[in-house]
Amino acid sequence: MKPAISVIIPNFNRRHFIGRALDSVLSQTLPALEIIVVDDGSTDQSLEFIKKTYPGIRLLRQEHKGVSAARNLGIKLAKGAWIALLDSDDAWFKEKLSLQYKAVEQNKTYKIVHTNEIWMRNNSPLKQMKKHRKYGGHIYQHCLPLCAMSPSSIMIHQDVFDDVGFFDEELPVCEDYDLWLRICSRYPVLFLEQALITKHGGHDDQLSQQYWGMDRYRIRALAKILKTTNLNSADHKATVEMMLNKIELFLKGAKKHGNNEFCHEFETLQSNFISAPVTDLQN
């Protein structure tokens, strides 16, 4: 019997990449229970290509609502107890699911496992910086500066989504950062040191290249978790400090370049957290 792993791949106008992603899933030494592609309103013949070339794929379609809505739809309709995410421009090594499933079978208290990764930009290897180092265990504070896990590397039990919720569909980017904060504030994670995915970057349609001031979405995610989650004192303190630091840097950059659209929002947030007593911030 196949293990109960559902693979979820969101797709929006990735006709030239989706085949590589699907081939990497189909070549897994441990086959998934199902492979779900959620097409987010593509207009580039993606649907026709997938239907013709990969007839065994479970193909869902929605109007263009963004990557979070696409992932959420796939997760909610998945049959597997485990969810493995893959971005349409990335690819897995053939042992990826096998090694992850073996890891969670040997460590049954864990409900999240992620792996190391190789980065490619314009088909050339890209060296990762120290700040991008991955960790296992209780990694909440490692999640505060930047996204600490790649969606394409992660496998999550469905129970986790029932507990913390799904991707925030109001965030056009940094939606993974937001979800990892919620997850890692409650759960430890397994980490496999072996690189089991290849992340491909450098193309024009990457979401990270379409939005200036990415930290404004991280600031909102930090403010949200402070409001909605009962963090322990150390994590709460670290979250406030990170948020205030990000606000300060964002405001400097925004004012320097004349991008004042969000200044009032973040100046108000900054003022509220600087002036509020610690006891108030934790309530």
Buried (B, 14 or more C-beta within 10 A) or exposed (E): EEBBBBBBBBBBBBBEBBBBBBEBBBEBEBBBBBBBBBBBBBEBEBBEBBEEEBEEBBBBBBEEBBBBBBBBBBBEBBEBBBBBBBBBBBBBBBBBBBBBBBBBEEEEEBBBBBBBBBBBEEEEEBEBEEEBEBBBEBBBBBBBBBBBBBBBBBBBBBEBBEEBBBBBBEBBBBBBBBBBBBBBBBBBBBBBEEBBBBBBBBEEEEBEEEEEBBBBBBBBBBBBBBEEBEBEEEBBBBBBEBBBBBBEEBBEEBEEEEBEEBEEBBEEBBEEBEEEEEEEBBE
